[in-house]
Amino acid sequence: MPDTINQEEIRMLRSEVEILMKERHALLKVTGAAAGLVAELDSRELPQHTAEAAELLAASINELSEESLQDALSAVKAAIVA
């Protein structure tokens, strides 16, 4: 009986991990696309409220670890060009 419960818990955890990995991939794609968009913007040409939103987005992206940012850019096949 304990083996059965343990196997059921393992199955549920595997399912949950799979869901979380799919969600992570979707979030990486959104983040990568947002990073690409921010990189292309010229805030001097944006309306004030749009520039403020872009600055907030840029600040949030800049808080990511280098590894997370690279994963996000890879998810959308983008790269940082210096």
C-alpha positions in Angstrom: 0.0 0.0 0.0 2.7 2.6 0.9 4.3 1.8 -2.5 1.1 2.6 -4.3 0.7 5.9 -2.6 4.3 6.7 -3.3 4.0 5.9 -7.0 0.8 8.1 -7.2 2.7 11.0 -5.5 5.6 10.5 -8.0 3.2 10.6 -10.9 1.5 13.7 -9.7 4.8 15.5 -9.1 6.0 14.6 -12.5 2.9 16.0 -14.0 3.2 19.2 -12.0 6.9 19.6 -13.1 5.9 19.1 -16.7 3.2 21.8 -16.4 5.8 24.2 -14.7 8.3 23.6 -17.4 5.8 24.4 -20.1 4.9 27.6 -18.3 8.5 28.5 -17.8 9.1 28.1 -21.6 6.1 30.3 -22.3 7.3 33.0 -19.9 10.8 32.8 -21.4 9.4 33.5 -24.8 7.4 36.5 -23.5 10.4 37.8 -21.7 12.7 37.3 -24.7 10.3 39.1 -27.0 9.9 42.0 -24.5 13.7 42.3 -24.2 14.0 42.4 -28.0 11.3 45.1 -28.1 12.9 47.2 -25.4 16.3 47.0 -27.1 14.9 48.4 -30.3 12.9 51.3 -28.7 14.1 54.9 -28.8 12.5 56.3 -25.6 13.0 59.9 -26.9 10.4 59.1 -29.7 7.8 57.7 -27.4 4.9 59.4 -25.7 5.7 60.1 -22.0 3.4 57.4 -20.6 4.6 54.8 -23.1 8.3 55.7 -22.3 7.5 55.2 -18.6 6.0 51.8 -19.3 9.1 50.9 -21.4 11.4 52.0 -18.6 9.5 49.8 -16.1 9.8 46.9 -18.5 13.5 47.5 -19.1 14.1 47.7 -15.3 12.3 44.4 -14.8 14.3 42.7 -17.5 17.6 44.1 -16.1 16.8 42.5 -12.8 17.0 39.0 -14.4 20.1 37.0 -14.0 22.4 36.7 -17.0 21.4 33.1 -17.4 17.7 33.8 -17.3 18.1 36.6 -19.9 20.1 34.4 -22.2 17.5 31.6 -21.8 14.7 34.1 -22.7 16.6 35.4 -25.7 17.3 31.9 -26.9 13.6 31.0 -26.6 12.9 33.6 -29.3 16.1 33.1 -31.2 17.4 36.6 -30.4 20.8 37.8 -29.2 22.2 40.8 -27.5 24.3 42.8 -30.0 26.8 45.2 -28.5 
